[in-house]
Amino acid sequence: MSFKTLQAKIFLTLFVMLVSTFLGGSINAQSGTSNITGAVKDQQGAAIPGATVKLTNPETGFTRNSITSDDGVFTFPSISPGKYNIEITAGNFKTSIIRDIDARVDNTSTQDVTLQTGDVSAVVDVTANSIDSIVNTQDASLGNNFVPQQIQNLPTDLRRVADLLTLQPGVTREGYVAGSRSDQSNVTLDGVDINDQQTGGRVDQFQTTQGTVLRLTSEAVEEFRITTTNPNANQGRSSGAQISLVSKSGTNNFHGAAFYFYRPTAFSANNFFNNLAGVERPSLARDVFGGAISGPIKKDKLFFFYTYEGQREQKSISVVREVPLAHLGQGQIKFSGTDPNGNSGLLTLDTATLNSIYSGVGINPAAVAALADAVRRYPANDTSIGEA
C-alpha cells in the first residue's frame, strides 16, 4: 500500500467520524428545542398554499421563513424556546401578524391563521392565545412546562429548580415518577445529557431525581419541561421522567438581577422528638445570594449571559450519643446484681469501696471531675441506646 493510499484512507476515516459526530449531535439536539406549526386558511376554511410565513424573535433578531404546503400548513422545527411573532402574506389577502407566540421546550405550539381578503398592504395585528401554547394537542406525552415566573417565584429549598418536579401528578417526594425509580429519570440541559452516571441517586444538586453533573440554579434556567409518561422518541431513554432544561441567554436589551435570602434559626421549627426530650432546636443560619447580567455583544448576532449564586450555611444537628449518668460524676458505679449477703437489686460502689478494690491505683480525681463536667453539659434524657 502506497503512502498516498494510506493517507487517503486515514483522511476518509476521519471525515466519516466527523460527519457521524455532527449527525449524532443534530439528533440529540432535538431535545431541548421547540416547534411552531399551523395552517393558513381563508375565511371560508379553504387552505391557502404558497403563502409566505416569516418567523421572528424580536429579542434576539432571529428570523426564519417558510412557505405553506398544498394543505396550507407551515412548520418551524427545532427552534429555541421563547416568544415569537409570525407574519403571513399571500396574494389578494391582508397581511396577518400574530404576536407573542410562546414556543415551549420539547413542545409544539399550534397557531392556525385565517387570512382576510383585501389590500395586501393592510395589516391585521393580533396577539396569540396563550392557552394554545399550554395545551398539548400534537402527541400523547403527558407533562408540564415551567416558565421563568414559576421557577423564580415558587418557593423551593435552597432555590433548587429540581424540587419543582414533585408538583407534577404521579410524582412522589422521593422522585418516583409514575412508578419508576427515582434514579431512572433522564435530564438534559440545552439538549445535552447532564446525568451523573457515576453516583446517581439522591444528591444535593438534584434531590428528587437522578443526579446531575451541573449545578442547576433558578437564575440560570429559562424554562424546563417534565414529561412524566409517554415520552416521544426524540427524548431517548429511561423509564422515569424526561426533564429538559433550557438555560437563559442574552438579548438585544441589557437585563440584570440581584437577590439575597436569609434564613435564621428563629424561623426554624424543632422536631417532635427534640421537644419530647426537652432538647432545644438545632441552630440553622443560611444565606443564599447572587445575581445575573445579560445583554448584547453585537445586536441581533451575539449575546452574553452570566450568573452567580453563593450559599453559606451554619448548621447543627441533634444526635443521640451515650453520655455518663449522674452517679459517675460522683465517683460511684451502679449496677444490677447480688451482693455478698444474697440481696439482689441495684447495687452501688462508692469511691471508698472502689479505692479499696483498686488499692494499687485508686480512683483518679481528675477523671471523676471530667465525668462530672460531662454530666453537667450532657444531661441523660434518652434511654434509646442504653445507659453508660
Secondary structure, 3 states (H helix, E strand, C coil): CCHHHHHHHHHHHHHHHHHHHHHHHHHHCCCCCEEEEEEEECCCCCECCCCEEEEEECCCCEEEEEECCCCCEEEEEEECCEEEEEEEECCCECEEEEEEEEECCCCEEECCEECCECCCCCEEEEECCHHHHCCCCCCCCEEEEECHHHHHHCCCHHHEHHHHHHHCCCECCCCCECCECHHHCEEEECCEECECCCCCCCECCECCCCCECCCCECCCEEEEEEEEECCCHHHCCCCCCEEEEEECCCCCCCEEEEEEEEECHHHCCCCHHHHHHCCCCCCEEEEEEEEEEEEEEECCCEEEEEEEEEEEEEECCCCCCCCCCHHHHHCCEEEEEECCCCCEEEEEECHHHHHHHCCCCCCCHHHHHHHHHHHHHCCCCCCCCCCC
